């Protein structure tokens, strides 16, 4: 059997095992209807971003349906299959499943829901958010564009997060920056530029928030700043270019809606974002939470610290971190443990006595795993993960059909190991001449 990986496989799986159906009060949201249903709506929305294979999502489903039925006609409750629609999940910074967001008065600034996962807790949070929205309206605070629509009469929206650049300020801000820049070169008289303006402004605000300022949207009036226009060969308007440190600028040739722009910006952000966290398995919670929330969890069993010392262990961890960076867009979980620390887990994955370091990729939903057969090196692991990412590679069921008991252990302190201290034996009072010579 193969891991269910890739868009085609996920689509087939969903067709049989979708978490929600048309008979539910949960509204299915997709990139096609999200803007119309949610962003342009006057209603308060609760939206769950989920993956069909995610155990936490499956357990949330009946509670989410129950909350949707209770809130019917009061608050809209929706769900996005973010495994199938990764661009929509990426647009809202979804890194794990399930992620729940509240879309209130300002649809361009969704709030994360951090409450409990029971229908009661979800309903309480929805009513609390609804009360805040109504009180804001009563006091005259709209919280931004309450319907998500940009008013052309007010100049096409708030441009506060679009950075205006000039011939004098460009290099200091863009070329010498560690951030990623998307720069629009425009002309004030250009109709297409005027159409783009509200989309660019709305995207700038969302991108700034989602990337914490690591991707920036800017604009250059090419009719005034002719030196820049000439330098980058601007021939038509609007022209959008992407600038990343140490690389030649490239043309942005995607769509010109805010959702298109945001999706590309978040792709650029994920390319430059740090890799996923590499966690030591020090408790059952670390293993379960990581493997339940990700389609695959990559588990390494490293040699005992006495066999490698700190430098040897760190070299193995460095290899894992490099691979986590390379495959970070897959949104896999990354774990490690020391040989012998979790012997039951090793046995369930066919690792015990297999030789260290070892690596297994586990699909916790199916309770199946694949073992690294090649070398524990960048090249060997890359080949292993590349095969998995296209749905190839032999798999086996996890021993016992579930994760075994995980022992709570102290985290590695980063130092070399020490042999246990043995009591000194005082031989001064022993007369060796009295020993039977045959016993020596």
SULFEN-V278175 format. One record per pair of residues at least 12 apart in sequence whose C-alpha atoms are under 10 Angstrom apart, sorted by sequence separation. I is the first residue (numbers start at 1). J is the second residue. If there is no record, write none. Layout:
# SULFEN-V278175
I & J
I & J
This chain:
# SULFEN-V278175
48 & 60
65 & 77
82 & 94
100 & 112
101 & 113
113 & 125
145 & 157
184 & 196
204 & 216
205 & 217
222 & 234
239 & 251
240 & 252
241 & 253
252 & 264
287 & 299
339 & 351
340 & 352
346 & 358
349 & 361
359 & 371
360 & 372
372 & 384
48 & 61
64 & 77
65 & 78
82 & 95
99 & 112
100 & 113
101 & 114
113 & 126
133 & 146
144 & 157
145 & 158
184 & 197
203 & 216
204 & 217
222 & 235
239 & 252
240 & 253
303 & 316
321 & 334
339 & 352
340 & 353
346 & 359
349 & 362
358 & 371
359 & 372
360 & 373
371 & 384
372 & 385
64 & 78
82 & 96
83 & 97
99 & 113
100 & 114
144 & 158
203 & 217
204 & 218
222 & 236
239 & 253
240 & 254
302 & 316
320 & 334
339 & 353
346 & 360
358 & 372
359 & 373
370 & 384
64 & 79
82 & 97
99 & 114
100 & 115
222 & 237
302 & 317
320 & 335
357 & 372
358 & 373
359 & 374
370 & 385
48 & 64
82 & 98
184 & 200
201 & 217
222 & 238
300 & 316
320 & 336
339 & 355
358 & 374
359 & 375
47 & 64
81 & 98
82 & 99
92 & 109
100 & 117
200 & 217
201 & 218
221 & 238
222 & 239
232 & 249
300 & 317
339 & 356
358 & 375
359 & 376
29 & 47
46 & 64
61 & 79
80 & 98
92 & 110
111 & 129
165 & 183
200 & 218
201 & 219
220 & 238
281 & 299
338 & 356
339 & 357
357 & 375
358 & 376
370 & 388
28 & 47
29 & 48
79 & 98
80 & 99
164 & 183
165 & 184
200 & 219
219 & 238
220 & 239
280 & 299
281 & 300
317 & 336
338 & 357
339 & 358
349 & 368
350 & 369
357 & 376
26 & 46
27 & 47
28 & 48
29 & 49
80 & 100
163 & 183
164 & 184
165 & 185
220 & 240
278 & 298
279 & 299
280 & 300
281 & 301
300 & 320
349 & 369
350 & 370
351 & 371
356 & 376
357 & 377
26 & 47
79 & 100
162 & 183
219 & 240
278 & 299
299 & 320
348 & 369
349 & 370
350 & 371
372 & 393
26 & 48
46 & 68
78 & 100
100 & 122
104 & 126
162 & 184
182 & 204
197 & 219
218 & 240
298 & 320
336 & 358
349 & 371
359 & 381
371 & 393
78 & 101
102 & 125
217 & 240
218 & 241
242 & 265
336 & 359
361 & 384
370 & 393
371 & 394
102 & 126
105 & 129
244 & 268
335 & 359
360 & 384
361 & 385
369 & 393
370 & 394
371 & 395
77 & 102
104 & 129
105 & 130
217 & 242
313 & 338
335 & 360
359 & 384
369 & 394
370 & 395
371 & 396
103 & 129
104 & 130
216 & 242
242 & 268
298 & 324
368 & 394
369 & 395
370 & 396
76 & 103
102 & 129
105 & 132
106 & 133
216 & 243
334 & 361
361 & 388
368 & 395
369 & 396
370 & 397
104 & 132
105 & 133
215 & 243
244 & 272
333 & 361
368 & 396
369 & 397
370 & 398
45 & 74
46 & 75
47 & 76
48 & 77
49 & 78
50 & 79
51 & 80
52 & 81
54 & 83
104 & 133
105 & 134
215 & 244
332 & 361
333 & 362
367 & 396
368 & 397
369 & 398
43 & 73
44 & 74
45 & 75
46 & 76
47 & 77
48 & 78
49 & 79
50 & 80
51 & 81
52 & 82
53 & 83
367 & 397
368 & 398
369 & 399
19 & 50
43 & 74
44 & 75
45 & 76
46 & 77
47 & 78
48 & 79
49 & 80
50 & 81
51 & 82
52 & 83
105 & 136
366 & 397
367 & 398
368 & 399
19 & 51
20 & 52
43 & 75
44 & 76
45 & 77
46 & 78
47 & 79
48 & 80
49 & 81
50 & 82
51 & 83
52 & 84
105 & 137
363 & 395
366 & 398
367 & 399
18 & 51
19 & 52
43 & 76
44 & 77
45 & 78
46 & 79
47 & 80
48 & 81
49 & 82
50 & 83
51 & 84
180 & 213
181 & 214
182 & 215
183 & 216
184 & 217
185 & 218
186 & 219
187 & 220
188 & 221
304 & 337
305 & 338
362 & 395
367 & 400
368 & 401
18 & 52
19 & 53
48 & 82
49 & 83
50 & 84
51 & 85
109 & 143
179 & 213
180 & 214
181 & 215
182 & 216
183 & 217
184 & 218
185 & 219
186 & 220
187 & 221
188 & 222
189 & 223
296 & 330
297 & 331
298 & 332
299 & 333
300 & 334
301 & 335
302 & 336
303 & 337
304 & 338
305 & 339
361 & 395
362 & 396
363 & 397
364 & 398
367 & 401
368 & 402
17 & 52
18 & 53
26 & 61
41 & 76
50 & 85
108 & 143
109 & 144
162 & 197
179 & 214
180 & 215
181 & 216
182 & 217
183 & 218
184 & 219
185 & 220
186 & 221
187 & 222
188 & 223
295 & 330
296 & 331
297 & 332
298 & 333
299 & 334
300 & 335
301 & 336
302 & 337
303 & 338
304 & 339
360 & 395
362 & 397
363 & 398
366 & 401
367 & 402
17 & 53
49 & 85
105 & 141
106 & 142
107 & 143
108 & 144
109 & 145
178 & 214
179 & 215
180 & 216
181 & 217
182 & 218
183 & 219
184 & 220
185 & 221
186 & 222
187 & 223
188 & 224
294 & 330
295 & 331
296 & 332
297 & 333
298 & 334
299 & 335
300 & 336
301 & 337
302 & 338
303 & 339
304 & 340
362 & 398
366 & 402
367 & 403
14 & 51
49 & 86
105 & 142
106 & 143
107 & 144
108 & 145
177 & 214
178 & 215
179 & 216
180 & 217
181 & 218
182 & 219
183 & 220
184 & 221
185 & 222
186 & 223
187 & 224
294 & 331
295 & 332
296 & 333
297 & 334
298 & 335
299 & 336
300 & 337
301 & 338
302 & 339
303 & 340
304 & 341
364 & 401
365 & 402
14 & 52
19 & 57
26 & 64
27 & 65
38 & 76
60 & 98
105 & 143
106 & 144
107 & 145
108 & 146
156 & 194
159 & 197
162 & 200
163 & 201
184 & 222
185 & 223
186 & 224
293 & 331
294 & 332
295 & 333
296 & 334
297 & 335
298 & 336
299 & 337
300 & 338
301 & 339
302 & 340
364 & 402
13 & 52
14 & 53
19 & 58
25 & 64
26 & 65
37 & 76
38 & 77
49 & 88
50 & 89
104 & 143
105 & 144
106 & 145
107 & 146
108 & 147
155 & 194
156 & 195
158 & 197
159 & 198
161 & 200
162 & 201
278 & 317
293 & 332
294 & 333
300 & 339
301 & 340
320 & 359
364 & 403
13 & 53
18 & 58
24 & 64
25 & 65
26 & 66
38 & 78
49 & 89
57 & 97
58 & 98
104 & 144
105 & 145
106 & 146
107 & 147
108 & 148
156 & 196
157 & 197
158 & 198
159 & 199
161 & 201
162 & 202
185 & 225
293 & 333
294 & 334
301 & 341
10 & 51
11 & 52
19 & 60
20 & 61
24 & 65
25 & 66
26 & 67
27 & 68
37 & 78
56 & 97
57 & 98
105 & 146
106 & 147
107 & 148
108 & 149
156 & 197
157 & 198
159 & 200
160 & 201
161 & 202
162 & 203
163 & 204
197 & 238
291 & 332
292 & 333
301 & 342
316 & 357
10 & 52
19 & 61
20 & 62
24 & 66
25 & 67
26 & 68
54 & 96
55 & 97
56 & 98
57 & 99
104 & 146
105 & 147
106 & 148
107 & 149
152 & 194
155 & 197
156 & 198
157 & 199
159 & 201
160 & 202
161 & 203
162 & 204
174 & 216
196 & 238
278 & 320
290 & 332
291 & 333
301 & 343
10 & 53
19 & 62
25 & 68
26 & 69
49 & 92
54 & 97
55 & 98
104 & 147
105 & 148
152 & 195
155 & 198
156 & 199
157 & 200
158 & 201
159 & 202
161 & 204
162 & 205
185 & 228
186 & 229
278 & 321
290 & 333
291 & 334
20 & 64
24 & 68
25 & 69
34 & 78
50 & 94
53 & 97
54 & 98
156 & 200
157 & 201
158 & 202
159 & 203
160 & 204
161 & 205
174 & 218
185 & 229
193 & 237
194 & 238
217 & 261
277 & 321
289 & 333
290 & 334
291 & 335
301 & 345
313 & 357
20 & 65
24 & 69
25 & 70
49 & 94
51 & 96
52 & 97
152 & 197
156 & 201
157 & 202
159 & 204
160 & 205
161 & 206
192 & 237
193 & 238
276 & 321
290 & 335
301 & 346
19 & 65
25 & 71
26 & 72
34 & 80
49 & 95
50 & 96
51 & 97
52 & 98
152 & 198
156 & 202
158 & 204
159 & 205
161 & 207
162 & 208
190 & 236
191 & 237
192 & 238
193 & 239
275 & 321
278 & 324
287 & 333
300 & 346
350 & 396
25 & 72
49 & 96
50 & 97
51 & 98
151 & 198
158 & 205
161 & 208
185 & 232
190 & 237
191 & 238
274 & 321
275 & 322
277 & 324
287 & 334
299 & 346
349 & 396
350 & 397
29 & 77
49 & 97
50 & 98
51 & 99
75 & 123
150 & 198
161 & 209
170 & 218
186 & 234
189 & 237
190 & 238
217 & 265
275 & 323
276 & 324
277 & 325
287 & 335
349 & 397
350 & 398
4 & 53
27 & 76
28 & 77
29 & 78
30 & 79
31 & 80
48 & 97
49 & 98
50 & 99
70 & 119
77 & 126
149 & 198
150 & 199
185 & 234
187 & 236
188 & 237
216 & 265
275 & 324
276 & 325
286 & 335
287 & 336
348 & 397
349 & 398
350 & 399
26 & 76
27 & 77
28 & 78
29 & 79
30 & 80
48 & 98
49 & 99
50 & 100
69 & 119
70 & 120
76 & 126
170 & 220
185 & 235
186 & 236
187 & 237
215 & 265
274 & 324
275 & 325
299 & 349
301 & 351
348 & 398
349 & 399
25 & 76
26 & 77
27 & 78
28 & 79
29 & 80
30 & 81
48 & 99
49 & 100
67 & 118
68 & 119
71 & 122
75 & 126
150 & 201
185 & 236
186 & 237
187 & 238
207 & 258
214 & 265
215 & 266
274 & 325
275 & 326
276 & 327
277 & 328
300 & 351
301 & 352
347 & 398
348 & 399
25 & 77
26 & 78
27 & 79
28 & 80
29 & 81
30 & 82
47 & 99
48 & 100
49 & 101
66 & 118
67 & 119
71 & 123
74 & 126
75 & 127
150 & 202
161 & 213
185 & 237
186 & 238
187 & 239
206 & 258
210 & 262
214 & 266
273 & 325
275 & 327
276 & 328
303 & 355
304 & 356
347 & 399
348 & 400
25 & 78
26 & 79
27 & 80
28 & 81
29 & 82
47 & 100
48 & 101
64 & 117
66 & 119
67 & 120
70 & 123
74 & 127
149 & 202
163 & 216
164 & 217
165 & 218
166 & 219
167 & 220
184 & 237
185 & 238
186 & 239
206 & 259
215 & 268
272 & 325
275 & 328
276 & 329
281 & 334
282 & 335
302 & 355
303 & 356
304 & 357
345 & 398
346 & 399
347 & 400
348 & 401
30 & 84
31 & 85
34 & 88
46 & 100
47 & 101
48 & 102
63 & 117
64 & 118
65 & 119
66 & 120
67 & 121
68 & 122
75 & 129
148 & 202
162 & 216
163 & 217
164 & 218
165 & 219
166 & 220
167 & 221
184 & 238
185 & 239
186 & 240
203 & 257
204 & 258
207 & 261
208 & 262
211 & 265
214 & 268
215 & 269
271 & 325
274 & 328
275 & 329
279 & 333
280 & 334
281 & 335
282 & 336
301 & 355
302 & 356
303 & 357
323 & 377
345 & 399
348 & 402
349 & 403
30 & 85
31 & 86
46 & 101
47 & 102
63 & 118
64 & 119
67 & 122
68 & 123
71 & 126
75 & 130
161 & 216
162 & 217
163 & 218
164 & 219
165 & 220
166 & 221
167 & 222
183 & 238
184 & 239
185 & 240
202 & 257
203 & 258
207 & 262
210 & 265
211 & 266
214 & 269
271 & 326
273 & 328
276 & 331
277 & 332
278 & 333
279 & 334
280 & 335
281 & 336
282 & 337
301 & 356
302 & 357
303 & 358
323 & 378
327 & 382
344 & 399
348 & 403
29 & 85
31 & 87
32 & 88
45 & 101
46 & 102
47 & 103
61 & 117
62 & 118
63 & 119
64 & 120
66 & 122
67 & 123
71 & 127
74 & 130
161 & 217
162 & 218
163 & 219
164 & 220
165 & 221
166 & 222
183 & 239
184 & 240
185 & 241
200 & 256
202 & 258
203 & 259
206 & 262
207 & 263
210 & 266
213 & 269
273 & 329
275 & 331
276 & 332
277 & 333
278 & 334
279 & 335
280 & 336
281 & 337
282 & 338
300 & 356
301 & 357
302 & 358
320 & 376
322 & 378
323 & 379
326 & 382
348 & 404
30 & 87
31 & 88
45 & 102
46 & 103
60 & 117
61 & 118
62 & 119
63 & 120
66 & 123
67 & 124
161 & 218
162 & 219
163 & 220
164 & 221
165 & 222
167 & 224
168 & 225
171 & 228
183 & 240
184 & 241
199 & 256
200 & 257
201 & 258
202 & 259
203 & 260
204 & 261
205 & 262
207 & 264
208 & 265
211 & 268
212 & 269
215 & 272
271 & 328
276 & 333
277 & 334
278 & 335
279 & 336
280 & 337
281 & 338
300 & 357
301 & 358
302 & 359
319 & 376
320 & 377
345 & 402
347 & 404
20 & 78
30 & 88
31 & 89
44 & 102
45 & 103
46 & 104
59 & 117
60 & 118
61 & 119
63 & 121
64 & 122
166 & 224
167 & 225
170 & 228
182 & 240
183 & 241
184 & 242
199 & 257
200 & 258
203 & 261
204 & 262
207 & 265
211 & 269
214 & 272
270 & 328
271 & 329
276 & 334
277 & 335
278 & 336
279 & 337
280 & 338
300 & 358
301 & 359
319 & 377
320 & 378
323 & 381
327 & 385
345 & 403
346 & 404
20 & 79
29 & 88
30 & 89
44 & 103
45 & 104
59 & 118
60 & 119
63 & 122
64 & 123
67 & 126
166 & 225
167 & 226
168 & 227
182 & 241
183 & 242
197 & 256
198 & 257
199 & 258
200 & 259
202 & 261
203 & 262
206 & 265
207 & 266
210 & 269
211 & 270
214 & 273
270 & 329
275 & 334
282 & 341
283 & 342
299 & 358
300 & 359
301 & 360
319 & 378
323 & 382
327 & 386
330 & 389
344 & 403
345 & 404
19 & 79
20 & 80
43 & 103
44 & 104
45 & 105
57 & 117
165 & 225
166 & 226
167 & 227
168 & 228
181 & 241
182 & 242
183 & 243
196 & 256
198 & 258
199 & 259
202 & 262
203 & 263
281 & 341
282 & 342
299 & 359
300 & 360
316 & 376
318 & 378
319 & 379
322 & 382
344 & 404
345 & 405
20 & 81
42 & 103
43 & 104
44 & 105
56 & 117
166 & 227
167 & 228
181 & 242
182 & 243
195 & 256
196 & 257
197 & 258
199 & 260
200 & 261
204 & 265
281 & 342
298 & 359
299 & 360
300 & 361
316 & 377
320 & 381
343 & 404
344 & 405
345 & 406
19 & 81
41 & 103
42 & 104
43 & 105
44 & 106
45 & 107
166 & 228
167 & 229
180 & 242
181 & 243
182 & 244
195 & 257
196 & 258
199 & 261
200 & 262
203 & 265
207 & 269
211 & 273
267 & 329
298 & 360
299 & 361
315 & 377
316 & 378
319 & 381
323 & 385
327 & 389
342 & 404
343 & 405
344 & 406
345 & 407
18 & 81
41 & 104
42 & 105
44 & 107
47 & 110
165 & 228
180 & 243
181 & 244
199 & 262
297 & 360
298 & 361
299 & 362
342 & 405
343 & 406
344 & 407
39 & 103
41 & 105
42 & 106
43 & 107
46 & 110
179 & 243
180 & 244
181 & 245
192 & 256
296 & 360
297 & 361
298 & 362
342 & 406
343 & 407
38 & 103
39 & 104
42 & 107
45 & 110
46 & 111
47 & 112
48 & 113
179 & 244
180 & 245
296 & 361
297 & 362
298 & 363
341 & 406
342 & 407
38 & 104
39 & 105
41 & 107
46 & 112
47 & 113
177 & 243
178 & 244
179 & 245
183 & 249
295 & 361
296 & 362
297 & 363
341 & 407
342 & 408
14 & 81
39 & 106
40 & 107
46 & 113
177 & 244
178 & 245
182 & 249
295 & 362
296 & 363
297 & 364
341 & 408
342 & 409
39 & 107
175 & 243
176 & 244
177 & 245
178 & 246
181 & 249
182 & 250
183 & 251
184 & 252
294 & 362
295 & 363
296 & 364
341 & 409
14 & 83
38 & 107
39 & 108
174 & 243
175 & 244
176 & 245
177 & 246
182 & 251
183 & 252
294 & 363
295 & 364
296 & 365
14 & 84
174 & 244
175 & 245
176 & 246
182 & 252
294 & 364
295 & 365
174 & 245
175 & 246
291 & 362
292 & 363
293 & 364
294 & 365
295 & 366
298 & 369
11 & 83
35 & 107
175 & 247
291 & 363
292 & 364
293 & 365
296 & 368
297 & 369
298 & 370
299 & 371
300 & 372
337 & 409
10 & 83
11 & 84
291 & 364
292 & 365
296 & 369
298 & 371
10 & 84
175 & 249
290 & 364
291 & 365
302 & 376
337 & 411
338 & 412
9 & 84
337 & 412
7 & 83
8 & 84
46 & 122
288 & 364
300 & 376
6 & 83
7 & 84
46 & 123
6 & 84
7 & 85
7 & 86
46 & 125
182 & 261
46 & 126
45 & 126
44 & 126
182 & 264
44 & 127
46 & 129
182 & 265
45 & 129
181 & 265
44 & 129
45 & 130
180 & 265
44 & 130
182 & 268
43 & 130
181 & 268
298 & 385
180 & 268
44 & 133
180 & 269
43 & 133
179 & 269
180 & 272
296 & 388
179 & 272
296 & 389
108 & 202
178 & 272
108 & 203
109 & 205
110 & 206
108 & 205
109 & 206
108 & 206
107 & 206
108 & 207
110 & 209
109 & 209
314 & 414
108 & 209
109 & 210
313 & 414
310 & 412
313 & 415
42 & 145
43 & 146
310 & 413
311 & 414
313 & 416
42 & 146
43 & 147
310 & 414
311 & 415
312 & 416
40 & 145
41 & 146
42 & 147
309 & 414
310 & 415
311 & 416
39 & 145
40 & 146
41 & 147
42 & 148
309 & 415
310 & 416
39 & 146
40 & 147
41 & 148
305 & 412
309 & 416
310 & 417
39 & 147
40 & 148
41 & 149
308 & 416
309 & 417
38 & 147
39 & 148
40 & 149
305 & 414
307 & 416
308 & 417
309 & 418
38 & 148
39 & 149
40 & 150
305 & 415
306 & 416
307 & 417
305 & 416
306 & 417
36 & 148
305 & 417
306 & 418
35 & 148
304 & 417
305 & 418
306 & 419
92 & 206
93 & 207
91 & 206
92 & 207
288 & 403
91 & 207
93 & 209
94 & 210
287 & 403
92 & 209
93 & 210
92 & 210
93 & 211
288 & 406
91 & 210
92 & 211
284 & 403
287 & 406
90 & 210
284 & 404
286 & 406
284 & 405
285 & 406
283 & 405
284 & 406
286 & 408
283 & 406
284 & 407
285 & 408
282 & 406
283 & 407
284 & 408
281 & 406
282 & 407
283 & 408
281 & 407
282 & 408
283 & 409
281 & 408
282 & 409
283 & 410
281 & 409
282 & 410
283 & 411
280 & 409
281 & 410
282 & 411
280 & 410
281 & 411
282 & 412
280 & 411
279 & 411
280 & 412
91 & 259
91 & 260
91 & 261
92 & 262
93 & 263
88 & 259
91 & 262
92 & 263
87 & 259
88 & 260
90 & 262
91 & 263
87 & 260
90 & 263
91 & 264
93 & 266
88 & 262
89 & 263
90 & 264
91 & 265
92 & 266
87 & 262
88 & 263
90 & 265
91 & 266
87 & 263
90 & 266
91 & 267
93 & 269
86 & 263
87 & 264
89 & 266
90 & 267
93 & 270
87 & 266
90 & 269
87 & 267
90 & 270
95 & 276
96 & 290
97 & 292
98 & 293
96 & 292
97 & 293
96 & 293
97 & 294
95 & 293
96 & 294
97 & 295
95 & 294
96 & 295
83 & 295
35 & 258
35 & 259
34 & 259
31 & 259
55 & 288
56 & 289
55 & 289
95 & 329
57 & 292
95 & 330
96 & 331
55 & 291
56 & 292
57 & 293
95 & 331
96 & 332
54 & 291
55 & 292
56 & 293
94 & 331
95 & 332
96 & 333
54 & 292
55 & 293
53 & 292
54 & 293
55 & 294
53 & 293
54 & 294
55 & 295
53 & 294
54 & 295
51 & 293
53 & 295
50 & 293
51 & 294
52 & 295
51 & 295
5 & 295
4 & 295
5 & 296
3 & 295
3 & 296
55 & 364
53 & 363
54 & 364
55 & 365
53 & 364
54 & 365
53 & 365
52 & 365
53 & 366
6 & 330
3 & 361
3 & 362
4 & 363
3 & 363
4 & 366
3 & 366
3 & 368
2 & 368
3 & 369
1 & 368
2 & 369
3 & 370
2 & 370
6 & 388
9 & 391
5 & 388
6 & 389
4 & 388
5 & 389
6 & 390
3 & 388
4 & 389
5 & 390
6 & 391
2 & 388
3 & 389
4 & 390
5 & 391
3 & 390
4 & 391
5 & 392
2 & 390
3 & 391
4 & 392
2 & 391
3 & 392
1 & 391
2 & 392
3 & 393
1 & 392
2 & 393
3 & 394
1 & 393
2 & 394
3 & 395
1 & 394
2 & 395
1 & 395
2 & 396
1 & 396
1 & 397
